[in-house]
Amino acid sequence: MRPPPALLHAAAALLFALAGNAAQAGAQQYEPLAASVRAALHEAVSDAVAPMLPIPDAGERAQWLAEMSRRLQKRIPDAAYRNELLTSIHYEATRAGLDPQLVLALIQVESNFRKYAISSAGARGYMQVMPFWLKVMERPDDNLFHLRTNLRYGCTILRHYLDIEKGDLFRALGRYNGSLGKPGYPNLVRTAWEKQWSWQAQRLAANSTTLTPTE
């Protein structure tokens, strides 16, 4: 007995939607960590302070949000959600000592700003975080599709890789993507950083360690 046409249509639509949410990014590799490193990572993802744009000047805050919102509009039409995402990206990136523009570029390459993207390796969300990190962080109940949770994990992981590689962004990005030593992924992120998300007037909050495209 053949299923009703309406049911077949619905199933096809569901498969298409799931395929559209698949991400083509690589995957971080599991590595045993020292207890002190594991504890530090756990602490880094535990803070739940409400996000805000850490740009001291009110005028520049408004300019940054308006300009980034304009650039992201085609990918995320909902203005309120777009502003929430951008605010969270800037907050989490700065908190981790990263340039928010770099994180925007990484998200573009990893998931193209799809909240529910899943890679063939099982990486999840905006920053394509692998589920094994829940065990590493000792937080098995965290939802990697939650906006703030995904960004917190992704930024913490990239900061961790930068520390391991003593600030070498090329190698840190390779670790993040699971393609250490290969130029393809780092070059994609750097190109998106420079061509799509550069922000010349950017001034970050005091006490943050940042990277810029010229480094």
C-alpha positions in Angstrom: 0.0 0.0 0.0 1.4 3.3 -1.1 1.5 6.2 1.5 -0.8 9.1 0.7 0.8 11.8 -1.6 0.6 14.3 1.2 2.6 12.1 3.5 5.2 11.5 0.8 5.5 15.3 0.2 5.9 15.9 3.9 8.7 13.3 4.2 10.5 14.7 1.2 10.3 18.2 2.7 11.7 16.9 6.0 14.6 15.2 4.2 15.3 18.4 2.3 15.3 20.5 5.4 17.6 18.0 7.2 20.0 18.0 4.2 20.0 21.8 4.2 21.1 21.9 7.9 24.1 19.6 7.3 27.4 21.3 7.7 30.5 20.5 5.7 33.0 21.5 8.3 35.6 19.2 9.9 35.7 18.1 13.5 37.9 18.8 16.5 39.8 15.8 17.6 39.5 14.3 21.1 42.8 14.6 23.1 43.4 13.6 26.7 43.7 16.7 28.9 45.5 17.3 32.2 43.2 17.7 35.2 44.1 21.3 35.5 43.3 22.1 31.9 40.0 20.2 32.2 39.1 22.2 35.3 40.0 25.5 33.6 37.8 24.7 30.6 34.9 23.6 32.8 35.2 27.0 34.7 35.4 28.9 31.4 32.0 27.5 30.1 30.2 27.8 33.5 29.7 31.6 33.7 26.1 32.5 32.7 26.3 36.3 32.8 23.9 38.0 30.4 25.7 39.2 27.3 26.3 42.8 26.3 28.4 44.5 23.7 31.7 45.2 25.4 32.5 48.3 23.4 32.9 51.3 25.8 31.7 54.0 23.5 27.9 54.0 23.0 28.1 55.5 19.5 30.6 52.8 18.4 28.4 50.1 19.9 25.5 51.2 17.9 27.5 51.5 14.7 29.0 48.1 15.1 25.7 46.4 15.7 24.0 48.2 12.9 26.8 47.4 10.4 27.1 43.8 11.4 23.4 43.4 11.4 23.3 44.8 7.8 25.9 42.2 6.7 24.1 39.3 8.3 20.5 40.3 7.2 20.3 38.0 4.2 21.3 35.0 6.3 19.2 35.8 9.3 16.1 38.0 8.4 14.8 38.3 11.9 16.2 41.6 13.3 15.7 40.9 17.0 17.3 37.4 16.8 20.1 38.8 14.6 21.0 41.4 17.1 20.8 38.9 20.0 23.2 36.6 18.0 25.6 39.4 17.2 25.7 40.7 20.8 26.3 37.2 22.1 29.1 36.6 19.5 30.9 39.8 20.5 30.5 39.1 24.2 31.7 35.5 24.1 34.6 36.3 21.7 35.8 39.2 23.8 35.4 37.2 27.0 37.7 34.5 25.4 40.2 37.1 24.2 39.3 36.7 20.5 38.4 39.2 17.9 34.7 39.1 17.3 35.3 39.5 13.6 37.4 36.3 13.6 34.6 34.5 15.3 32.0 35.8 12.8 34.3 34.5 10.0 34.7 31.1 11.6 30.9 30.7 12.0 30.4 31.7 8.4 32.8 28.9 7.3 31.7 26.3 9.8 27.9 26.6 9.6 27.0 29.6 7.5 25.1 30.9 10.5 22.8 27.9 10.7 21.8 27.3 14.3 20.9 23.6 13.9 23.7 22.7 11.4 25.2 19.2 11.9 28.3 18.0 10.2 28.9 14.5 8.8 31.2 14.0 11.9 28.4 15.1 14.3 29.6 18.6 15.1 26.8 20.9 16.1 25.5 24.4 15.9 26.9 27.7 14.8 30.5 26.9 15.8 30.3 23.2 15.0 31.2 21.9 18.4 31.8 18.2 18.8 29.7 16.4 21.5 32.7 14.9 23.2 33.4 18.4 24.6 30.4 17.9 26.9 32.4 15.1 28.6 35.6 17.1 28.6 33.8 20.1 30.2 32.0 17.7 32.6 28.7 19.2 31.6 26.8 16.3 29.9 23.4 18.1 30.0 24.5 21.2 28.0 22.6 21.7 24.8 25.1 22.5 21.9 22.2 23.9 19.8 21.5 26.6 22.4 22.8 29.9 21.1 24.9 31.1 24.1 26.1 27.6 25.0 27.3 26.9 21.5 29.2 30.2 21.3 30.6 29.8 24.8 32.0 26.3 23.9 33.3 27.3 20.5 35.1 30.4 21.7 36.6 28.6 24.7 37.8 25.7 22.5 39.4 28.1 20.0 41.1 30.0 22.9 42.3 26.6 24.2 43.8 25.8 20.8 45.5 29.2 20.5 47.0 28.7 23.9 48.3 25.2 23.0 49.8 26.7 19.8 51.3 29.7 21.5 49.2 32.2 19.5 49.7 30.5 16.1 46.3 31.2 14.5 47.0 29.0 11.5 47.6 25.9 13.6 44.9 26.8 16.1 42.3 27.0 13.3 43.6 23.7 11.9 43.0 22.1 15.3 39.6 23.6 15.5 38.6 22.1 12.1 40.4 18.8 12.6 42.7 19.6 9.7 46.0 20.6 11.5 48.8 21.4 9.1 46.5 21.9 6.0 46.0 25.4 4.6 42.5 25.1 3.2 40.4 25.8 6.3 42.6 28.5 7.9 42.7 30.3 4.6 38.9 30.2 4.2 38.5 31.7 7.7 41.1 34.4 7.1 39.6 35.3 3.8 36.1 35.6 5.3 37.6 37.6 8.2 39.2 40.1 5.9 36.7 40.3 3.1 33.4 39.9 4.9 33.7 40.9 8.5 36.5 43.5 8.8 35.8 46.4 11.2 38.3 49.2 11.1 36.9 51.3 13.9 36.7 48.4 16.3 37.7 49.0 19.9 37.4 46.2 22.4 36.9 46.3 26.1 40.0 46.8 28.3 41.9 43.7 29.5 40.9 41.6 26.5 43.6 40.0 24.4 42.7 40.1 20.7 43.9 39.0 17.4 43.6 41.1 14.2 43.8 40.1 10.6 47.2 41.8 10.2 48.8 39.6 12.9 
